[in-house]
Amino acid sequence: MKNKILLFLFLTCNLYACNSQSETLDLSSGFAAFVVKDINSSIDWYSSKLNFKLVNQTHLEERGIKQANLKLGNTKIELIESKSSINPTQSNTKKGLILGIFKVGFITSSFDNWSKHLIELEMITEKDIVINPIDNKRMLIIKDPDGNRIQLFEK
């Protein structure tokens, strides 16, 4: 697909302990890239909601691209704002899924802490926590400001 920037799935991602005072998200090595509408808004969201830290930020004006790298433990994410990015008019519909990456998933050994944190931030409710029928473990999905799905799985 032309002009589509790939989003890498995290290879082996694990979330570790967080507490209600200072929620942290610690992941094993991984990388993902997200095309975003507003880089500053996305930097703020990933920093304030998931505790990623800004490593660097560039503006390649001649290419119409703003780019930022964030890090949490050994996991890095790249945010890209591009004047030429395609903004789909539909998300996944009743007719089916739009081709491409559907979500990024993390496995966490501290699912209770993370679900409590996300409930406190009003990003989910108790009803958003479901049981995976395959392994009988809990899971939930949140969305970033651009609608990218981030799924947390109980370890």
N, C-alpha and C positions, 0 to 999 in steps of 0.2 A: 504494500500500500504506500502510495506516494506521499512524501512529506510527513510520515508518521514517525514520531520519536518513540523509541521502545522504552518500555518500563520493565526493568529487570525485576524478577521475583527474588525475594530474599531466599538464598539457598538453604541455609540452616539457621533459622532465627529463633531465639529463645528470649522470652521476657523474664526478668528476674524481679526480686523483691522491690516493693514500693511501700511507702507508708503514707498515712493521710496528711502528715505535715509537709513532707518534701517528696512528692511522687517522682520516681525515677523509672526510666525504661532502659534496661540494659539488654543488649542483644549480642548474640555471637556475630561473627563476621558476616557482612551482607552489604548489598548495594541496591538502590532503586533510584530511578529518575522519574520525575513527575513534570508534565507540562502543565503550567498553571496560568490563570488569567492575570493575577496580580501578585508578583513575587513578594512584595513587602507584607501583604496580608498572609500569604502562605508561610513565610518565614516566622511571622508572629504566631500563627496557629501551631506549627510543628514545635516551636520553642516553648510556648506557654502551655499547650495541652499535653505534649509528649516528651518535653524536656530535652529536645535536640538542641545543640549549641551551634551557632553560626561559625563556620571556619573561615570562609571568605566569600566575597561577592564581586562579580564583574559585570560590566555593561559593555557589550560589543556593539556599539552604535551602528557601525558599518554593516553588520549582519542583522541588525534589528533584534538582538537577543540580550536579555538580562539573565544572569545565571548565578546561583548561590549553592554552596556546598555546606551541608550541615552534618553533624556527627553526634552519635550517642554510643558510647563505648566503642566497639569495633565496627559498628554499623554506620554507613554513610548514605546520605540521600542527596540527590542533586535536584534542584528546582530550576525549571527553565521557563521563562516568559518570552514568547516569540511573537513578533508582529504578524508572522505568517502562519501561526498555528491554526489548525482547523477546529472550530467549535461545533461539535455535533449538535444538531437540533433535537435529537432524540437520545434518551438514555435507553437502557434495556426496557423493552416493551413486552406487552402480552403476546406479540407475534414472535418474539424470540430475542436472543441476545445480539447486540452489535458485535461484530468481529473485533478481536483485540483482547487485551488483558482485562480481566473482569475484577480482580481484587488482589491485594497483597496480604499474606497471612503471617501471623506470628504465633508461636507456641510459647505459653507461659507457665511457669511453675508457681506463679503467684496470682492465679486467676481471681481469687476472692479480693485481693487488694486492688487489682486493676479494675474490676467491675465496680467496686465501691468508689474508687477515684472517678470513674467515668459517670457514675450516677450523681456524685456530688457536683460534677461540672455540668450536669444536665445534658450530657451527650447521649445517654441511654436511660432506660428505665428497667426495672426488674423484668418486665415482659420481654425486653429485647434479648435477654439471656435465654438461649435455647439449648436443648440436648441434641448432640449429633447422634442420629440413629445408627450410625455405623459402629462407633466405639463407646457410646453412652457418656461422652464427655461434654462439658459445657463449652459454648462458643457464643460470640457476639460480633457485631459489625458496627463500625463507626465510619463516618465519611469526613474527609477533609473539606476545606472550603470550595474545592472544585468538583466535589462529588466522587473523588477516588475512594474506593472501598478499602478499609483496613480491617482485617478480621483477626480476632484473638481467639486462640484455642487453648483449652485447659490441657496441661501436660499430663 
